Amino acid sequence: MNDIQTDSADTMDQLIAELLPDGHEHLRRLFEDQGSAAPHILWSPKPDDLTNPLIARFAGACDGLPQTNGRILASDFHIEDFAALRDWMLVLDVEGDGSTFRYAHYGNGIADIRGLSMLGQTTESFGGHISRFFTAVYRAVQARKCPVLTVHVPPRQIFARHWERLIVPLFDTAGTVIRFIVLNVPDNELRPGLEIIPDPVLIADENQIVRYANRAAREMFGRQVYLGSNMDLFAFAGIDIILPATPRDLARSRTIRDSISIVLRGALIERFQLTVSGTVQWGNAFYVITLRPAVEQANAAPGHDPAGPQPMTDAPADAARG
């Protein structure tokens, strides 16, 4: 057991060391072992380096805070001053011997994408390579005592191409880093369009685990922020459906499938028309499920149960869009 702890500590020290200079061999290997590209690290980024408008706005707001010897004191930071950005902000407090980082604020926008709020948890709570990467980055910022911009590819189940973060350290009067404020935004070209669609849209992986729900879906099912990770379609939205094809097959064939399904919403039992297609994003395949109220057939055959399951029908993607 002690050998395992020692190996883990040695690996963490290597990650921290490689976040400081230009070499990133262990960092690259950490991500490549998971099939991901190595993250990009940029210390003390200049305004021209901040191409994301939200991150640039956050950096400007941080620059506007009072500074002592070029450093921002934690006592001078008030999250109320960042109200327009707080959905994409993280605030982490340094605890214990300085190697524990706990989330004192976890933006709702981040929780929606990730599928879980980490409020009150630590960077170690993520587990896996992401946990080690996050912890190493914050410890490296402690050592360098300056902001850093990172861009990393998330685990496959997260519905985002990559996350871009600007981490700004906050200090006490003795010059010790005691808090971090972070703007953390996803690069996801589909999300803005999905958010404005009036119909509820769910994005699920091949195991029917919901990885994203647009605003209409969150409002319909009362989940402004996900209550937990790994919620399947039935747990999230009361949808019980058997899908005869994988999302990758649906995407490859450009097929759209329609069915009538019973949806449980609390004490309500409703019938919806489900339109199911597939999409491949960043190498990962997802189901795209759109819900619309089912239209009753006025001339249903005698003895026909309108609430019974309906067979799925296939339609070419182009025809369905017309």
N, C-alpha and C positions, 0 to 999 in steps of 0.2 A: 504493500500500500504506500509506504514512504517513497519507494522508487518511482511509482506512478506520479505522486505529487511532485517529486523532484523533476521528473521529465516534463511535466506540465509547466512548472515554474521556469525551467530552462527554455522551453519553447516560447513562453510569453516574453521572457527577456530578449530572445532573438527577434521576435516580432516588433517589440518596442524599439530595439536598436536599429532595425531596418526601416522603421518609420521616420527615424531622425536623419540619416544621410540619404544618399541617392540610391543605394543598393536595396533591392526588395526581393531577394531570392526566396526567403522563407514565406514572405507575404504572398508572392506569386504562387508558390507551391500550395499554400493554404487554400487558395481559391481554385487552382487548377485541379486539385484532388477532388473537388466537388463539380468539376466540369464547367467552371466559370472563368471568365477573364479576370486577370489581376486588377485590383482597384487602382484608380489614379489618385495620387496624393500631391497637393500643392500647398506649400507653407506660405503664410503671409501673402495671400493672393491680392493682386492689384485690382482696381475697379474694372479694368479691361478684361480681366480673367473671369469676371462674374457675368456670364452670358444669360443666366436665368433671371428674369426680371424680379421675381420674388426674393431670390437670394441677394440680388443687388440692392433691393429696397431694404432688406434686413440689415445688410452691411452698413448702409447709409444711416439707419436708425441707431445702430451700435456706435458709429462714429460720432453721432450727436450726443451721446451720453457723456457726463463729466468724466474726466480722466485724470489720474494721479500718476505722474511719472510715466505717461503713455499707457497706463493700465486702467481698466474699468473695475471699480470696486463693486463687490456684490451688493453692498448696501445702497448703491446708486441705481440698481436695476429694479424696475417694477414692470411686471408683465402687462399691467393695464396700459402701459405706454405702447405696447405692441399688439393692440387689440385686433387690428386688421390682419395680422400675421399669425395669431396664436394657434389657429387650426393646423399650421404646419410647423409649429415650434416644439422643441423639447427643452426642458430644464432639468439638469441633473445635479444633485448634491453629492459632494465628496464625503465619504464616511469612513469610519474606522481608521486604519493605518494609512489611508489615502489611496487605496487600491480598489475601493468599492464605490460604484457610481449608481445612485438610485434616482429614478425618474420622479421628480416633483411635479412635473407637468408633461402631459403626453397629448399632443394635438389630435383633435377629432378627425381631421383629414387624414392623418397618418394611420390612425386606428382603422378607419374605413378601408384603406388600401391593404393594410397588413392583415386585417381580420381579427385584431385583438388589441386592446389597450394595455400598455405595460405600466400604467400609472402605479406607483408604489413598488414596482419591481426593480431589479438591478440589471445591468448589462449581462451579468452571468446567467440571468433567467432565460435568455434566448436559447442557450445550448448550441452545440455544434461550432462550426467554423465562424459563423457570424458573431457569436458571443465572444470568441477570442479576438476577432478583428476589432469589434467595438471597444472592448476593454483595453486592448493595446493602443488604439488611437487616442483614447482619453488619457492614458498614462503618458503617451508621447507628448501630448499637448501640455501636460503638467511639467514635463521636463523642458520643453522649448519655450513655454509661456507666451505663445503667440497663436493667432488663429490659423486654422487649416481648412482647406477645401478638399473633400473626398468625394469620389464617384465610384460606386460599387454595384455589382450585379447582385440582386437579392436571390434567396432560394427560389427554386422553380415554382413553388406553389403561390408565390406572391405575384399579383397581377400588375406588374410594372417592369419596364425594360431595365431601368436602373434607378438608384436613389442618389441624389446629389445633396451633400450636406456642407454647410459652413458652420464650423465649431468655433465659438469665441469663449475664451476663458475669463472668469471673473475672480477677483483677488480679495484677500483680506488686507488689512493695513500693514501686515508684516511681509506682504509680497507672495503669499502662498495661494495657489489656486484652490478655491473652495467650492466653486460652482461652474457649470458650463451652460451657456445658452446656445441653442442650435436651431438653424432652419433646415428642415429636411423635406425635400420635395421629390416626387416621383416623375420620371420621364415616361409618360404613357400617352401616346397620341390618340388613343381611343377614348380615354376618360372624359375629356371635355364634351365630345359629341354625345356620349351616353348620358351624361348628366342632364342635358336639355331635352332628351326624348321624353314625351309625356307618358308613354307606356312603361310599366315596370319591366326592367331588363336585369336578368341574373347571368353572371358569368360563373361557370362551374368547371372543375377539372374532370378528367375521365372517370374519377370515382364519385362524381356528383357532389363534391365538396364545393360550397359556394366560396369563390375567391373574390367576387366583387358584386355589388348591387348598386344600381344607379339611385338617384334621389327619389324617383317615383316608387321604386321597390322598397327602399328604406322606410318611406312614409307609409306605404300600404301595410307593411308587416311590422311596423313599430320598432324598427331597429336603426335609430339614428346613428348609433355606433354599435358595431358587432359586439355581441355578448361573450363570444369565445371563438377560438379557432376550431377548424375541422368540423364545421356545421354542414351537414348535407342538405339537400334540397328540402327534404321532409322536415328536418329540425328547424331550418331557417324559415321556410315559407309554407309548410304543410303540403308540399307537392310530392305525390307518390307516383312515379312514372318509370316505366321500363324503356330504356333507349336502345333500339336495335343496332345502332352503329356507334363506333367510337367518334369522338370529336375530330380526330385526324382524318378519318374516312369521310365524314361529312364535309370537312373543309376541302379535301382533295377532290371530291365529286361535285362540289358546289351545290349540294342538295339541301333543300329546306324541308323540314318535316313538320306537319301540323297534326295536332291531336286535341281532343277535348278531355280535360282532366278536372277532377274534383280537388279543390284547394281548401284546406282547413285553416281558418283565420280565427284563432281563439274559439269561441262558441259558434262561429259562423261556418257553414258549409256552402261553398260557392263553386260554380262551374266556370272555367276559363278555357279559352282557346290558347294553347301553347304552340308557339312557333319556335322550332329548334333548328339551329344551324351550327356549324363548326368554324372555328378560326384558329390559325396558328400564329402566335405572337412570340417573338424572341426564341423560336425553336420549340415552344411548348404549345400543346393543343388544348383548347377550351370549348365547352358548349356555350352557345349564346342563346338564351331562352327569353323570349318576349311573351308577356301575358296580356291578354285582352278578354273582356267579359264575353262569354259564349252567347251566341244568338240562338235562341230556341227555334227549332224547325216547326213552323206552323202546321205542316201536314205530316206530322210524325205518324208512322204506321201504328195500327191498334196493337196494344200490348208492348209497344216499344218503350223502354225505360230511358228517358232523356238523361238521367244521371249516370247511366252505365258507361263503361269505358268505350271510347271510340277508336277505331283503327287509325294508325298513323298513315298519312298519305305523303307521298313524295312529290315535290314540284321542283323543276329546274330553278335555280336561283334567279335567273333573269326574269322568268315568267312570274315568279312570286313577287318580285319587286314591282312588276307592272300592275 
